[in-house]
Structure formats: C-alpha cells, structure tokens
C-alpha cells in the first residue's frame, strides 16, 4: 500500500478512539466522585483522569495496529488511518509507547501506585489479551475481554482513595454486564463485515437469532445488576427510579430486536445502550450529591 505522507495530528487523535475514551473517562469521573462525600482533590482528580485517559488511548492505538487488516475489510473501519496507509504500524506503536509511558508516570508519581498498576493491567487486558487473542479465539470474546473496558470506575475510585472498595467493584460489574448487549447489537448490524473478516463474533458463529436472544437475556441481567447499588445502600431513591426507567428503555429495544426487528433496530439498540450508560452514571452522580 502506498503511504500517504499528509499525516495530521487528527490522524493520530483518531487512533485513540476519542468517543470511546470520553465515555470511559465519564465513568472514571463518577467513580472518583462516588468515592468521597466531600469535594474532590482537584489535582489528584485531574492527573488521575489524564493518566487513565492516556493509557486507555494507548490501548486503542494498539487495537488499531493489531486490527488493521481486519479493519481494511470492514465498512465501519476501512477509513481508519492505518488501513488507509496514512500512518504506518511502527509510528503508531511509537505513539502508543509514548502514551503508555507518560500515562503510567503521571499515575505512579502524582496519583498512586495502585491506580498506575491497575490502569496498566486494564490496558494490557484490552490491547493484548482481548485484541491479540480473545477477539480471534472465541465468540465469548467481548464477555471475557469486557472486564478491561469495565475498569474505569474502579480506577477513578482508587485514584482518589488509594484502595479498592466493594462499591467500586459494583460499578465495574454494571459495565461488565452492559458490554455484551451493547456490543452484540452492533455485531448483529455488522454481521456480514465480521463474517468477511473471519472474526468469530457471536452472530457469525451462532447466528443472528441466537445473538438477539443473548442480547435480551443480558439486558434482563443488567436490569437486576443495576438494582444492586440501591439494595446494598450505596444509592438512594433517585438512582433507583432513574435506573429503572433507563433499564426499561434498554429492555424495550432488546425485546424489539428479538421479536419485532427491522433493519434499523440493531443499530438503534446499540445507540440507546450508549445513552443508557451515560445517563445511568449521570443519575449515580445526581443521587450521590443530593444525598450528601
């Protein structure tokens, strides 16, 4: 492939998957806020977000490098900087290494070692364990690999407190349960792409109908998991009402996907799942600050 010499900062920025990183940082920020009843220590919070963001961005860049041949075969991803030849794998990996080193140093020296090590482990989990192995090895890839993407609330919590707390793990569990129905809805929409690229996503290996059933069952499980923060006394009624409404909305889309689907339903479900998570963590924040 002929390399395009007109490389801009935006090409490097695109490799960090900024929209995904912003959602991860939102959940990390909520983890920070929920870890304390007082005001956030500003320097710790800002540097914590910076370090978590840099290491998460590094994982995204490595994902671009490893998946560049798959991305070239898929309509959703063929215009990414590596498949288009704008950036070479070597330069991308150098960029990822810089992000990793700077991010780790920030967390190690200005936040705390626990957060630095947990964030690094999360990065390795996504970039190496999921991207290099699980994605190509099993249709349960997103279930197992989803743990790395679910870590940010815990990372935010440890950045402020320096310790792992059961409430932080509950937030991780919510995202861990949310990830399969979120991603499988997209996988249904892009089933032909994944089949062409020979990636064993659930719709490819087990069929679209089986995947729709899995989305529905995981959405029901998510609704139950989302009750746990209220049941253990972590949150109050505001969260309970908000979470119930949001989960009902997600369940509506999952039910429609299974029993009354059109061509647009899978993508509608995927898009609503993102809104669901953003608003759910927003409700957690509102509930927290109105209680204290």
Residue pairs with C-beta under 8 A, 6 or more apart in sequence:
1 85
2 85
3 85
3 86
3 88
4 84
4 85
4 86
6 86
7 81
7 86
7 87
11 81
11 86
11 87
12 81
12 87
12 95
14 80
14 81
15 60
15 61
15 64
15 80
15 81
15 82
15 87
15 92
15 95
16 57
16 60
16 61
16 99
17 57
17 60
17 63
20 60
21 53
21 56
21 57
21 60
23 274
23 277
23 278
24 52
24 53
24 56
24 149
24 152
25 49
25 52
25 53
25 56
25 152
26 278
26 281
27 152
27 153
27 156
27 171
27 175
27 277
27 281
28 48
28 49
28 52
28 152
28 153
28 155
28 156
28 159
29 45
29 49
29 156
30 153
30 156
30 171
30 281
30 284
30 285
31 152
31 153
31 154
31 155
31 156
31 157
31 168
31 171
32 40
32 45
32 48
32 49
32 156
32 157
32 159
32 160
33 40
33 285
33 288
33 289
34 153
34 157
34 167
34 168
34 171
34 234
34 284
34 285
34 288
35 156
35 157
35 160
35 161
35 165
35 168
36 160
36 161
37 292
40 160
41 160
43 110
44 110
44 111
44 159
44 160
45 159
45 160
47 106
47 107
47 110
47 111
48 107
48 111
48 115
48 155
48 156
48 159
48 160
49 156
50 103
50 106
51 103
51 104
51 106
51 107
51 110
51 111
51 115
51 116
51 119
51 159
52 103
52 107
52 115
52 119
52 152
52 155
52 156
52 159
53 103
54 99
54 100
54 102
54 103
54 106
55 99
55 100
55 103
55 104
55 107
55 119
55 120
55 122
55 123
56 119
56 122
56 123
56 152
57 99
57 103
58 96
58 97
58 99
58 100
58 103
58 123
58 127
59 122
59 123
59 126
59 127
59 148
61 92
61 93
61 95
61 96
61 99
62 93
62 96
62 127
62 128
62 131
63 126
63 127
63 131
64 71
64 80
64 81
64 82
64 92
65 82
65 89
65 92
65 93
65 96
66 127
66 131
66 132
67 77
67 131
67 135
68 80
68 82
68 83
68 89
70 77
70 197
70 199
71 77
71 78
71 80
71 82
71 83
72 78
72 83
73 193
73 196
73 197
74 190
74 193
74 194
74 196
74 197
75 190
75 193
76 190
76 193
77 83
78 84
81 87
81 92
82 88
82 89
82 92
96 127
100 120
100 123
103 119
104 116
104 119
104 120
107 115
107 116
107 119
107 159
108 116
111 159
112 158
112 159
112 162
114 158
114 162
114 163
114 164
115 155
115 158
115 159
115 162
118 151
118 154
118 155
118 158
119 151
119 155
122 148
122 151
122 152
122 155
123 148
125 145
125 147
125 148
125 151
126 145
126 148
126 149
129 145
129 148
130 141
130 144
130 145
130 148
134 140
134 141
134 144
134 145
135 141
135 145
135 199
136 199
136 200
137 200
138 144
138 200
139 200
139 201
139 202
139 204
139 205
139 206
140 202
141 200
141 201
142 179
142 180
142 183
142 184
142 187
142 201
142 202
143 179
143 180
146 175
146 176
146 179
146 180
146 183
147 172
147 176
149 175
149 179
150 172
150 173
150 174
150 175
150 176
150 179
151 172
152 175
153 168
153 171
153 172
153 175
153 281
154 164
154 168
154 169
154 171
154 172
157 164
157 165
157 167
157 168
157 171
158 164
158 168
166 232
167 229
167 232
167 234
170 228
170 229
170 232
170 234
171 229
171 284
173 225
173 228
174 222
174 225
174 226
174 229
174 280
175 277
177 218
177 221
177 222
177 225
178 222
178 273
178 276
178 277
180 214
180 215
180 218
181 214
181 215
181 216
181 218
181 219
181 222
181 250
181 254
181 269
181 273
182 270
182 273
182 274
182 277
184 201
184 202
184 203
184 211
184 214
184 215
184 218
185 215
185 253
185 257
185 266
185 267
185 269
185 270
185 273
186 266
186 267
186 270
187 194
187 201
187 202
187 203
187 211
188 203
188 208
188 211
188 212
188 215
188 257
188 266
189 266
189 267
189 270
191 201
191 203
191 204
191 208
194 201
194 203
194 204
195 204
202 210
202 211
202 214
203 210
203 211
212 257
212 258
212 261
213 258
215 254
215 257
215 258
215 269
216 251
216 254
216 255
216 257
216 258
219 247
219 250
219 251
219 254
220 251
220 254
222 247
222 250
223 247
223 248
223 250
223 251
226 243
226 246
226 247
226 280
227 240
227 243
228 234
229 235
229 239
229 243
229 284
230 236
230 237
230 239
230 240
230 243
235 284
235 287
235 288
235 291
236 287
236 290
236 291
238 283
238 286
238 287
238 290
238 291
239 283
239 284
239 287
242 279
242 280
242 283
242 286
242 287
243 280
243 283
246 276
246 279
246 280
246 283
247 276
249 272
249 276
250 272
250 273
250 276
253 265
253 268
253 269
253 272
253 273
254 269
256 265
256 269
257 265
257 266
257 269
